[in-house]
Amino acid sequence: MKRLVLSIALLSSPLTAWADCASRHQQAMSCAEGMRWDAQANACVPVSTS
């Protein structure tokens, strides 16, 4: 039983990481025109023209 639980946990961890990564990339591409993705703020921010 322990082996089954461990196997499921090990097999599902790459899927969890992929899903997290995929959702972050999708957010980065959804900023409006004149905005860019700021990873530190975790949000779209205006593009500065200075």
The 8 nearest C-alpha neighbors of each residue, nearest first, counted from 0:
[[1, 3, 2, 4, 5, 6, 7, 8],
 [2, 0, 4, 3, 5, 6, 7, 8],
 [3, 1, 5, 0, 4, 6, 7, 8],
 [2, 4, 6, 0, 1, 5, 7, 8],
 [3, 5, 7, 1, 6, 2, 8, 0],
 [6, 4, 2, 8, 3, 7, 1, 9],
 [7, 5, 3, 9, 8, 4, 2, 10],
 [6, 8, 10, 4, 5, 9, 11, 3],
 [9, 7, 5, 11, 6, 10, 4, 12],
 [10, 8, 6, 7, 12, 11, 5, 13],
 [9, 11, 7, 8, 12, 6, 13, 14],
 [10, 12, 14, 8, 9, 13, 7, 15],
 [11, 13, 15, 14, 9, 10, 8, 16],
 [14, 12, 16, 15, 11, 17, 10, 9],
 [15, 13, 17, 11, 12, 16, 18, 10],
 [14, 16, 12, 18, 13, 17, 19, 11],
 [17, 15, 13, 19, 14, 18, 20, 12],
 [18, 16, 14, 20, 19, 15, 21, 13],
 [17, 19, 21, 15, 20, 16, 14, 22],
 [20, 18, 16, 22, 17, 21, 15, 23],
 [21, 19, 17, 23, 18, 22, 16, 24],
 [20, 22, 18, 24, 23, 19, 17, 25],
 [21, 23, 25, 19, 20, 24, 18, 26],
 [24, 22, 26, 20, 25, 21, 27, 19],
 [25, 23, 27, 21, 26, 22, 20, 28],
 [24, 26, 22, 28, 23, 27, 21, 29],
 [27, 25, 29, 23, 24, 28, 22, 30],
 [26, 28, 24, 36, 25, 29, 23, 30],
 [27, 29, 25, 26, 30, 24, 36, 35],
 [28, 30, 26, 27, 31, 25, 36, 43],
 [31, 29, 43, 34, 28, 35, 27, 36],
 [30, 32, 34, 33, 29, 35, 43, 28],
 [31, 33, 34, 30, 35, 45, 46, 29],
 [32, 34, 46, 45, 31, 35, 30, 44],
 [35, 33, 45, 46, 44, 32, 31, 30],
 [36, 34, 43, 44, 30, 46, 45, 37],
 [35, 37, 43, 27, 42, 38, 44, 30],
 [38, 36, 40, 39, 42, 41, 43, 44],
 [37, 39, 41, 40, 36, 42, 27, 43],
 [40, 38, 41, 37, 42, 36, 43, 44],
 [39, 41, 42, 37, 38, 43, 44, 36],
 [42, 40, 38, 39, 37, 43, 36, 27],
 [43, 41, 40, 37, 36, 44, 38, 39],
 [42, 44, 36, 35, 30, 34, 37, 45],
 [43, 45, 34, 35, 36, 42, 37, 46],
 [46, 44, 34, 33, 47, 35, 43, 36],
 [45, 47, 34, 33, 35, 44, 48, 32],
 [46, 48, 49, 45, 33, 34, 44, 35],
 [49, 47, 46, 45, 33, 34, 35, 44],
 [48, 47, 46, 45, 33, 34, 44, 35]]
